[in-house]
Amino acid sequence: PPNKNVVFYHQEFDLDVFHKGEPDFNSKKIASFVHCLEEHDIFKQDWIDFQELEKLLPEYEFKSYGISNRDGTIVEQKDLADKMRESKFGIHLKGGGDGFGHGIHSWFAVGRPVIFRGSQYEGKLAGNLLKHGVTGFDIDKLSLQKTAEKIRNLTKDEYDTMCENAYKTFKEVVNFTEEFETKLKPFFAKLI
């Protein structure tokens, strides 16, 4: 309701750690950082899709990092950011997701395109980052087979452009300093 003191903002994370990395077209890594992807019922279809895409792209090394995931938890933020920059693509499938998500925003901050399901982020904060064919691939719009074909047939120029688009979109959508001044300070001022 309009008379309530509410604020919606992007939770800040360290952009000195999650900084843009040079695209590596030759990378054969695709990674997910969605915690509990393999065990929570709300992620059942996401885990099935992850594994199916993994089978369709055997030339790639798929990793599933996070709590209760097969490749373990990465504790240090620097190590997590490095793993993201080493990846050719992020895969971020998260049914019932929170809508902000450090993971999905971090992919864009490091300048990596993401394989996603657009319907999972409609009307949510991260939805503004997700542009099919521009900042990644929406498997709601493509079959998993066609997504695999797109990844396999991507040229270096197309890939480099997607990486740049991901980073530029992050910079257009997220500005921690501006949000602090224009959203958080007024919110805190009304608490008193």
Secondary structure by P-SEA (a helix, b strand, c coil): ccccccccccccccccccccccccccccbbbbccccccccccaaaaaaaaaaaaaacccbbbbbbcccccccccccaaaaaaaaaaccbbbbbbcccccccaaaaaaaaabbbbbccccccccccccccccccccccccccccaaaaaaaaaaccaaaaaaaaaaaaaaaaacccaaaaaaccaaaaaaacc
